[in-house]
Amino acid sequence: MNMIRICVFAGTGDGRKLTEYLACRNVQVTACAATEYGGELVKPAERLTVLTGRLSKDDMLMLFKREEFDLVIDATHPYAEAVTESVSEAASECGIRYIRMLREDSCTDDSVVWAADTQEAVRILDSTDGTILLTTGSKDLGTYSVIRDFSERVYVRVLPMEDSLLSCRKAGVRPSHIIAMQGPFTLEMNTALLKQTGAQWMVTKDGGQAGGFDAKAAAAAAAGVKLLVVGRPRQHEGYNYSRIISLLEKEYGLVRKCNVVISGIGPGSKDLRTMESIRAFSEAECIIGAARMTDAVRNGRQQVFNAVAPVEISAYIHEHKEFTDFAVAMSGDSGFFSGTKKLTELLSDCNVTILPGLSSLSVLCARLGVSYEDIKTVSLHGRNRNIVRDVISNKKVFTLVGGNEGVKRVLDSLCSAGYGAVHVTVGERLSYPEERIISGTADELRGDVYDSLSAVLIENPFGLNVTTHGLPDTAFIRGGGRYDDLSASDGKEAGKIIPMTKQAVRSVSLSMLGLTRDAICWDVGAGTGSVSVEMALQCDEGHVYAIEKRPDAIELIYKNAERFFIDNITVIHGAAPEECEELPAPTHVFIGGSSGNMKEIIMTVLQKNPEAKIAASAVTLESVAELTGCINTLGLFSSEVISLNTAVNKKAGSYNLMTARNPVYIFLLKQ
């Protein structure tokens, strides 16, 4: 396929954006900029040639005949009517297709004073009093110079170029009234200039959103300044940026990758947003996020889509090909309990840029004057988690909460679990004018009402961040029946006996498995749930499935999970492997009881995940033989077999005697 040759008259931001889009594809692009400064703003690329300097119609004819372009796109300013006429006529005479890029008209608010052209604008201003801020550029300064008391009344904002400054001097603008700056200009910057100059009038062209019109109009309204808009000249027929992109894709087979900025916007106030984030949302064609966030970041007449779920956001971006530049607002920091990770995975076919923001954690800790390097961070926003477990294990816990009852649920959980004395700080609507920070014990704060936009810091000076497994057997509820004295849970059931894997066996087995924090675990033949509980405590970001067929044991598993405030255990009532068929693929499995189905259970595990690690315990020689047979018949690799012999002390009068327990064999199996 021959390379397409396109010439773009890139005198505007949209023109430069189009040039960058084309240069990244199978297109040879020539960008024409009227000034050297304009040429410097075009990003260099391998297949891009930048020509600077004003071209006459004859110059254009020579260029078009020499380069034999397939297409000429006129993206000059809406008010550059003479240039547009020359480009259009030169392209027609050379038989080259011509497309005019148009900007959408700005809104016609009743508070805006409209002038058909520069001459009418001069007549209106000449009949008024008050200071004037001209933001129409340097080209027509000579025409404006006839305004009554021009040198005293008029301030001008022009590009920081020698030609612009020369035009100011020729028109008689005072040096102190010249503001030489390069945009884009934000609402805040425009407002500041209006206040600094004391302007009663702001004069602008209808440059549309791309030309910063919306920011100017908003600034004039905020400062109580009258806005005079010079109307556009008659426009050639053409298309806006998005429509031109669609045409290029359809007719020239160009593949578009839209640009998506995912930005954290901080806790809410614009004062705590980064300039990088503000600029991204200002330049985006379409803004996506929760209504609270899009209201905070939108600038002008951008398209807005309110959504939070990554799947919904991704679908919208892929369906709306009329937009090229999207900006997605994430609350707080984009990398702190946000949907950024999931959304990024769904946008693999887009150019994605991730921008950070201030998290509510950093803001609240800054307000309190404390460091957050030793704080355990969790989120209860849209997540099922028992915060008590974290408070028991850590001296400081920060949590995000969701919904109107979010803070209340945290306080109720602490008080109900006997932790009403811990110190709690609630930060409501951080960074907003109505921000409130309140501290006290959980008991003291329990009766208050809190905003849904809150974050909580919990301090428990007695929190113990224990990282090892091996809870004492006495820590578990055993029920009211008799219990066996076996060290593993694969003994014969008799009467009310509910087997429990003992502390030493649990410790060795879990060490052999090498659990990870996000592990998906199966505890087969869970008994009282002692192994399930230890797994859940170690895998606080994962999940444990406790499979047990005895109804009385099921009740004990629930009780022991509640005893340790664990909510990442799912209890499965039934026999393995039948009840395992619908479970998620495990990463780690402990088999403490198989009821004679050891081979079938192991096969089910490995079918789900061939990489799963399996630890199986055996007390009887028959169980040892069964496991050994599985190794041989299933072609398993047994990386380790341990024979564990333990003894516990027993009082005999004034002496302690060691009483031996049955030896336990622990197999670590892999495929």
C-alpha positions in Angstrom: 0.0 0.0 0.0 1.4 3.4 -1.0 1.9 5.9 1.7 -0.8 8.6 1.8 0.5 12.2 1.5 -1.5 14.9 3.3 -0.9 18.6 3.9 -2.3 20.2 7.0 -2.4 23.9 7.5 -1.9 23.6 11.3 -2.5 27.0 12.6 -4.6 25.9 15.6 -4.5 23.5 18.4 -6.9 21.2 16.6 -4.6 21.4 13.5 -1.6 20.4 15.6 -3.6 17.5 17.2 -4.6 16.3 13.7 -1.0 16.5 12.5 0.2 14.4 15.5 -2.6 11.9 14.8 -1.7 11.5 11.1 2.1 11.3 11.8 1.6 8.2 14.0 0.0 6.3 11.1 1.0 5.3 7.6 0.8 8.9 6.4 3.4 11.3 5.1 2.4 14.7 6.6 3.4 18.2 5.7 2.4 20.7 8.4 2.3 24.4 7.4 2.6 27.0 10.2 2.5 30.7 9.6 5.2 31.5 12.2 8.4 29.8 13.5 6.8 29.8 17.0 3.7 27.9 15.6 6.1 25.4 13.9 7.9 24.8 17.2 4.5 23.8 18.8 4.1 20.9 16.4 5.6 17.7 17.9 8.3 16.2 15.7 7.7 12.8 14.1 9.5 10.5 11.7 7.1 11.0 8.8 6.4 14.7 9.5 7.7 17.8 7.6 7.1 21.2 9.2 7.1 24.3 7.0 7.1 27.7 8.6 6.3 31.1 7.2 3.3 32.7 5.6 2.4 31.3 2.2 0.9 33.3 -0.6 -1.5 31.6 -3.1 1.4 31.2 -5.5 3.6 29.6 -2.8 0.8 27.1 -2.1 0.4 26.3 -5.8 4.2 25.6 -6.1 4.1 23.4 -2.9 1.0 21.4 -4.0 2.4 20.8 -7.5 5.7 19.7 -6.2 4.5 17.4 -3.4 1.4 16.0 -5.2 -0.6 15.6 -2.0 -3.6 13.3 -1.9 -5.4 15.6 0.5 -5.2 19.1 1.9 -6.8 19.9 5.2 -7.3 23.5 6.2 -7.2 23.7 10.0 -6.4 27.4 10.2 -8.2 29.8 12.6 -11.9 30.5 11.9 -11.0 34.2 11.4 -8.2 33.5 8.9 -10.6 34.0 6.0 -7.9 35.2 3.5 -5.7 32.2 4.2 -8.7 29.8 3.8 -9.6 31.3 0.5 -6.0 30.9 -0.8 -5.7 27.3 0.4 -9.1 26.4 -1.1 -8.4 28.0 -4.5 -4.9 26.5 -4.7 -6.1 23.0 -4.0 -8.9 23.3 -6.5 -6.5 24.5 -9.3 -4.2 21.6 -8.6 -7.0 19.0 -8.5 -6.3 18.1 -4.9 -9.1 17.2 -2.5 -9.7 20.0 0.1 -11.3 19.7 3.5 -12.0 22.6 5.8 -11.8 21.8 9.6 -14.6 23.7 11.4 -15.0 24.6 15.1 -18.5 24.4 16.6 -20.1 27.8 17.4 -20.1 28.9 21.0 -23.3 29.4 22.9 -25.3 32.6 22.4 -25.9 33.6 25.9 -28.1 36.7 26.4 -25.5 38.3 28.6 -23.0 38.3 25.7 -22.7 41.3 23.4 -22.1 40.2 19.8 -20.5 42.2 17.0 -20.7 41.1 13.4 -17.1 42.1 12.7 -14.1 44.1 14.1 -15.5 47.4 12.8 -18.7 46.9 14.7 -16.8 45.9 17.8 -14.8 49.2 17.6 -18.0 51.2 17.3 -19.5 49.5 20.4 -16.4 49.9 22.5 -15.9 53.5 21.5 -19.4 54.4 22.9 -18.7 52.9 26.3 -16.6 53.7 29.3 -14.3 51.5 31.4 -11.1 49.4 30.9 -11.0 46.9 28.1 -9.1 43.6 27.9 -8.5 42.6 24.2 -7.9 38.9 23.7 -8.3 39.0 19.9 -4.6 38.8 19.0 -2.4 41.4 17.4 -3.6 41.3 13.8 -6.4 43.9 14.2 -4.8 46.2 16.8 -4.6 49.0 14.3 -8.4 48.9 13.8 -9.0 49.0 17.6 -6.6 51.9 18.1 -9.3 54.4 17.1 -11.3 53.6 20.3 -11.6 56.7 22.5 -8.8 56.9 25.1 -7.3 53.7 23.6 -3.8 53.9 25.3 -5.3 54.5 28.7 -8.3 52.1 28.5 -7.0 49.1 26.6 -5.0 46.2 27.7 -4.0 43.5 25.1 -3.1 39.9 25.4 -0.9 38.7 22.5 1.5 35.9 21.8 5.0 36.4 23.1 6.5 37.0 19.6 8.4 39.9 18.1 5.8 40.6 15.4 3.1 40.8 18.1 5.0 43.3 20.2 5.8 45.3 17.1 2.1 45.5 16.2 1.4 46.7 19.8 3.9 49.5 19.5 2.5 50.6 16.1 -1.0 50.7 17.5 0.1 52.8 20.5 -0.4 50.2 23.3 1.4 51.2 26.4 4.2 48.7 27.4 2.5 48.3 30.8 -0.7 47.3 29.0 0.9 44.5 27.0 0.4 40.9 28.3 2.5 38.6 26.2 1.5 35.0 27.0 1.0 31.6 25.3 -2.2 29.7 26.1 -4.1 27.6 26.8 -5.6 29.9 29.5 -7.6 28.5 32.3 -10.7 30.0 33.9 -8.6 31.0 36.9 -5.9 32.7 34.8 -8.5 34.6 32.8 -10.2 35.7 36.0 -7.0 36.8 37.5 -6.1 39.0 34.5 -9.5 40.6 34.5 -9.1 41.5 38.1 -5.5 42.7 37.7 -6.4 45.0 34.8 -9.6 46.2 36.4 -11.4 45.5 33.1 -15.1 46.2 32.6 -15.0 44.7 29.1 -13.4 41.5 27.7 -13.2 41.3 23.9 -12.7 37.9 22.2 -13.4 36.0 19.0 -15.7 33.1 18.8 -12.8 30.6 18.9 -15.0 27.8 20.3 -13.9 25.4 23.0 -10.5 24.7 21.3 -9.8 28.4 21.3 -10.5 28.8 24.9 -13.9 30.6 24.5 -15.6 28.8 27.3 -12.9 29.7 29.8 -13.1 33.3 28.8 -16.9 33.4 29.0 -16.8 31.8 32.4 -14.2 34.2 33.7 -16.1 37.2 32.5 -19.2 36.0 34.3 -17.2 35.2 37.5 -15.6 38.7 37.5 -18.8 40.6 36.5 -17.3 41.7 33.3 -19.2 42.3 30.0 -18.1 40.0 27.2 -18.0 41.3 23.6 -17.7 38.6 21.0 -16.6 39.3 17.4 -18.6 37.0 15.1 -16.9 34.7 12.7 -16.6 35.4 9.0 -18.6 33.3 6.6 -17.3 29.7 6.8 -16.6 27.3 4.1 -18.4 24.0 4.4 -16.4 21.5 6.3 -16.3 19.1 9.3 -15.2 19.2 12.9 -12.2 17.3 14.1 -13.9 14.1 15.1 -15.8 13.9 11.8 -12.6 14.4 9.8 -11.0 11.6 11.8 -13.9 9.3 10.9 -13.6 10.2 7.2 -9.9 9.5 7.2 -10.4 6.1 8.9 -13.1 5.1 6.4 -11.6 6.4 3.2 -7.9 5.8 3.8 -8.1 2.8 6.1 -6.4 4.6 9.0 -6.6 2.9 12.4 -7.4 5.2 15.2 -6.3 4.7 18.8 -8.1 7.1 21.0 -6.3 8.8 23.9 -7.6 8.2 27.4 -6.3 10.0 30.4 -7.2 8.4 33.7 -6.6 10.9 36.4 -7.0 11.0 40.2 -8.7 14.3 41.1 -7.9 14.4 44.8 -10.6 14.5 47.5 -12.8 16.9 45.5 -11.7 20.5 45.8 -10.0 22.0 42.7 -7.4 23.6 45.0 -6.0 20.1 45.7 -5.9 19.0 42.0 -2.6 18.9 40.1 -2.1 21.3 37.2 -1.5 18.2 35.0 -4.9 16.9 35.9 -6.6 20.2 35.3 -5.0 20.5 31.9 -6.0 17.0 30.9 -9.7 17.6 31.7 -9.6 21.0 30.1 -8.3 19.6 26.8 -10.5 16.4 26.7 -13.4 16.1 24.3 -15.3 13.8 26.6 -15.2 13.5 30.4 -16.3 10.4 32.2 -16.8 9.6 35.9 -19.3 9.8 38.8 -21.5 12.9 38.6 -19.8 14.5 41.6 -16.5 14.2 39.9 -17.5 15.3 36.4 -19.2 18.3 37.8 -15.9 19.2 39.5 -13.7 18.9 36.5 -15.7 19.8 33.4 -14.8 22.9 31.6 -17.3 24.3 29.1 -19.4 22.3 26.7 -17.6 19.0 26.8 -19.5 15.8 26.4 -20.0 14.2 29.9 -20.9 10.6 30.6 -21.6 9.5 34.2 -20.3 6.1 35.1 -18.2 4.4 37.7 -17.9 0.7 36.7 -14.8 0.1 34.5 -16.7 -2.2 32.1 -19.3 0.5 31.5 -16.7 3.2 31.0 -14.7 1.0 28.6 -17.9 0.2 26.6 -18.7 3.9 26.2 -15.2 4.8 25.0 -15.3 2.0 22.4 -18.8 2.8 21.2 -18.2 6.6 20.7 -15.8 6.9 17.9 -16.7 10.5 17.3 -14.3 11.4 20.2 -10.6 11.0 20.2 -9.6 12.4 23.6 -11.2 11.1 26.7 -10.5 12.0 30.4 -11.7 9.7 33.2 -12.0 11.1 36.7 -11.0 8.8 39.6 -11.7 9.9 43.2 -8.5 10.6 45.2 -5.4 9.0 43.8 -5.7 6.8 40.7 -3.6 4.1 42.2 -5.3 4.0 45.7 -8.4 1.7 45.7 -9.7 2.9 42.4 -10.9 1.2 39.2 -7.8 2.3 37.3 -6.2 -1.1 37.1 -9.3 -2.8 35.8 -10.1 0.0 33.4 -6.5 0.0 32.0 -6.8 -3.7 31.2 -10.0 -3.0 29.3 -8.4 -0.2 27.2 -5.4 -2.1 25.8 -6.3 -0.8 22.3 -6.1 2.9 23.4 -3.3 5.3 24.3 -3.7 5.4 28.1 -2.1 7.9 30.4 -2.5 7.6 34.1 -2.2 10.7 36.3 -1.9 10.6 40.1 -3.9 12.6 42.6 -3.9 13.3 46.3 -5.5 10.5 48.2 -7.9 11.1 51.2 -5.3 9.2 53.2 -2.6 11.8 52.6 -5.0 14.7 53.0 -6.4 13.4 56.4 -3.0 12.6 57.8 -1.7 16.0 56.7 -4.6 17.7 58.5 -3.7 15.7 61.6 0.0 16.2 61.3 0.9 12.5 61.3 2.8 10.2 59.0 1.0 7.4 57.1 4.0 5.2 56.5 3.0 2.8 59.3 -0.8 2.8 58.6 -2.6 -0.3 57.3 -4.8 0.9 54.5 -8.1 -0.8 53.5 -11.3 0.1 51.7 -14.9 -0.7 52.7 -16.2 1.1 49.6 -18.0 -1.6 47.6 -16.1 -4.3 49.5 -17.1 -6.9 52.1 -14.5 -6.7 54.8 -14.6 -7.0 58.6 -12.6 -4.0 59.8 -12.3 -5.4 63.3 -9.8 -8.0 62.1 -7.5 -5.2 60.8 -7.9 -3.2 64.0 -6.9 -6.2 66.1 -3.8 -6.8 64.0 -2.6 -3.2 63.5 -2.0 -0.1 65.6 -3.2 2.2 62.9 -5.9 1.5 60.2 -7.1 3.8 57.6 -10.3 2.9 55.7 -12.4 4.4 53.0 -16.1 4.0 53.6 -19.1 4.1 51.2 -22.7 5.2 51.5 -24.5 7.2 54.1 -24.2 4.5 56.7 -20.5 3.7 56.0 -19.0 5.4 59.1 -21.8 4.1 61.3 -21.2 0.5 60.3 -17.5 0.9 61.1 -18.3 2.3 64.6 -21.0 -0.3 65.3 -18.6 -3.1 64.3 -15.9 -1.9 66.7 -18.2 -1.4 69.6 -20.0 -4.7 69.1 -16.7 -6.5 69.1 -15.6 -4.9 72.3 -13.3 -2.3 70.8 -15.3 0.8 71.6 -12.3 2.3 73.4 -10.1 2.6 70.3 -9.4 6.1 69.0 -11.2 7.1 65.8 -10.9 10.1 63.6 -13.5 10.8 60.9 -12.7 13.1 58.0 -15.8 14.4 56.3 -15.9 16.1 52.9 -12.1 16.7 53.0 -11.0 19.8 51.0 -14.6 21.1 50.6 -15.7 24.3 52.4 -17.8 22.2 54.8 -14.9 19.9 55.7 -15.2 18.4 59.2 -12.7 16.4 61.2 -13.9 14.8 64.5 -12.0 12.5 66.8 -12.9 10.4 69.9 -13.4 6.8 70.9 -15.7 4.6 68.8 -18.2 4.7 71.7 -18.2 8.5 71.8 -18.6 8.9 68.1 -21.2 6.2 67.6 -24.3 8.4 68.0 -23.3 11.0 65.4 -24.4 11.3 61.8 -21.7 11.3 59.1 -21.5 12.3 55.5 -21.2 9.6 52.8 -18.0 11.2 51.6 -15.9 10.3 54.7 -12.6 8.6 55.5 -11.7 7.0 58.9 -8.5 6.6 60.8 -8.6 4.0 63.7 -5.8 3.9 66.3 -5.4 0.9 68.5 -2.2 1.1 70.7 -2.6 -2.6 71.6 -2.8 -3.8 68.0 -0.5 -6.7 67.3 0.6 -7.2 63.8 1.2 -10.9 64.0 2.4 -12.3 60.7 3.0 -16.0 61.6 0.5 -18.8 61.6 0.2 -21.4 64.4 -2.6 -20.2 66.7 -2.9 -22.3 69.9 -5.5 -25.0 69.8 -7.3 -23.4 72.7 -8.1 -20.4 70.5 -10.7 -22.4 68.6 -14.2 -23.3 69.6 -14.6 -27.0 69.7 -18.2 -27.5 70.6 -19.8 -29.6 73.3 -19.1 -33.2 72.1 -16.2 -35.6 72.5 -13.1 -35.1 70.3 -10.5 -37.4 69.0 -6.9 -37.2 70.0 -5.6 -37.5 66.5 -3.3 -34.8 65.1 -5.0 -34.5 61.8 -8.6 -34.4 60.6 -8.8 -37.7 58.7 -9.6 -40.0 61.6 -12.7 -42.1 61.7 -15.9 -40.3 62.8 -17.5 -41.6 65.9 -20.4 -40.1 67.8 -19.8 -36.4 68.3 -16.1 -36.4 67.4 -15.3 -33.4 65.2 -11.6 -33.6 64.1 -9.3 -30.6 64.4 -5.9 -30.2 62.8 -3.6 -29.4 65.7 -1.3 -26.4 66.0 2.0 -28.1 65.0 0.5 -29.7 62.0 -1.2 -26.5 60.8 2.1 -24.6 61.1 4.1 -27.1 59.2 1.5 -27.7 56.5 0.9 -24.0 55.8 4.7 -23.3 55.8 5.1 -26.1 53.2 2.3 -24.5 51.1 3.9 -21.1 51.1 0.7 -19.1 51.1 0.4 -15.7 49.3 -1.7 -12.8 50.5 -4.0 -13.1 47.4 -4.2 -16.9 47.4 -7.4 -18.8 46.6 -7.4 -21.7 49.1 -9.4 -24.9 49.5 -9.6 -26.6 52.9 -11.0 -30.0 52.2 -12.4 -31.8 55.2 -12.3 -28.6 57.2 -13.6 -30.0 60.5 -13.7 -27.2 63.0 -12.2 -24.8 60.5 -8.8 -24.3 62.2 -6.9 -24.5 59.0 -9.4 -22.4 57.2 -9.1 -19.7 59.8 -5.3 -19.7 59.6 -5.4 -19.6 55.8 -7.9 -16.7 55.9 -5.7 -14.7 58.3 -2.6 -15.2 56.1 -4.4 -14.6 52.8 -6.2 -11.3 53.7 -6.5 -10.3 50.1 -7.5 -13.7 48.9 -10.3 -16.2 49.8 -10.7 -19.5 51.5 -13.3 -22.2 50.7 -13.9 -24.6 53.6 -15.4 -27.9 52.4 -17.0 -30.0 55.1 -19.9 -32.6 55.0 -20.8 -32.8 58.7 -23.6 -30.3 59.7 -22.3 -30.0 63.3 -18.8 -29.2 61.9 -20.3 -26.6 59.6 -21.7 -24.7 62.6 -18.3 -24.7 64.2 -16.6 -23.3 61.1 -19.0 -20.4 61.1 -18.4 -19.8 64.8 -14.6 -19.9 64.6 -14.7 -17.5 61.6 -16.8 -15.1 63.6 -14.5 -15.5 66.6 -11.6 -14.1 64.5 -13.7 -11.5 62.6 -13.0 -13.2 59.3 -15.1 -12.5 56.3 -13.0 -14.1 53.5 -14.2 -17.7 54.2 -17.0 -19.4 52.2 -18.3 -22.5 53.9 -19.3 -25.3 51.5 -21.6 -28.0 53.0 -21.0 -31.2 51.2 -18.5 -33.9 50.2 -15.4 -33.4 48.0 -14.8 -33.6 45.1 -18.5 -33.2 44.1 -18.9 -29.8 45.9 -15.7 -28.5 44.4 -16.7 -28.6 40.8 -18.2 -25.0 40.8 -15.5 -23.4 43.0 -12.9 -21.0 41.6 -9.6 -22.6 40.7 -7.4 -22.9 43.8 -3.8 -21.8 44.2 -3.3 -23.7 47.4 -5.1 -26.7 48.9 -5.0 -28.5 52.2 -6.6 -31.9 52.4 -7.2 -32.9 56.0 -10.0 -35.4 55.4 -10.9 -37.1 52.1 -13.4 -39.9 53.1 -11.6 -42.2 50.8 -11.7 -39.9 47.8 -8.1 -38.6 47.9 -7.4 -39.5 44.2 -10.5 -37.9 42.9 -10.0 -34.7 45.0 -6.4 -34.3 43.8 -7.5 -34.9 40.2 -10.2 -32.2 40.5 -7.7 -29.7 42.0 -5.2 -30.3 39.2 -7.9 -30.0 36.5 -8.8 -26.6 37.9 -5.2 -25.5 38.2 -2.3 -27.7 37.2 0.0 -25.3 39.1 -1.8 -25.6 42.4 0.2 -26.6 45.5 -1.4 -29.4 47.6 -0.6 -30.3 51.2 -2.3 -33.5 52.4 -2.0 -34.9 55.9 -2.3 -38.6 56.9 -2.4 -40.3 60.3 -3.1 -43.9 59.4 -0.8 -46.1 57.4 -3.8 -46.7 55.0 -3.9 -43.0 54.3 -0.2 -42.9 53.7 -0.5 -45.7 51.3 -3.4 -43.9 49.5 -1.3 -40.8 49.1 1.7 -42.7 47.9 -0.5 -44.5 45.4 -1.8 -41.2 44.1 1.8 -40.0 43.5 2.5 -43.1 41.4 -0.8 -43.4 39.5 -1.3 -39.7 38.8 2.4 -39.0 37.9 2.7 -36.4 40.7 5.9 -34.9 41.8 6.1 -35.1 45.6 8.6 -32.3 46.5 8.5 -33.2 50.2 7.1 -35.7 52.7 7.5 -35.0 56.4 6.8 -37.4 59.3 5.9 -35.1 62.2 6.2 -36.6 65.7 5.1 -34.3 68.6 4.6 -34.7 72.3 2.9 -32.4 74.8 3.4 -31.9 78.5 1.0 -33.4 81.0 0.9 -32.8 84.7 1.7 -35.8 86.9 1.6 -34.5 90.5 4.5 -32.0 90.8 6.1 -33.2 87.5 5.5 -32.7 83.8 5.5 -35.8 81.6 5.6 -35.6 77.8 2.8 -37.5 76.2 3.4 -38.5 72.6 0.8 -37.8 69.9 0.2 -40.0 66.9 2.8 -39.3 64.1 1.5 -37.3 61.2 2.7 -37.6 57.6 2.4 -34.4 55.5 2.8 -34.7 51.7 3.5 -31.6 49.5 2.2 -32.5 46.0 2.6 -30.9 42.6 1.9 -32.0 39.1 
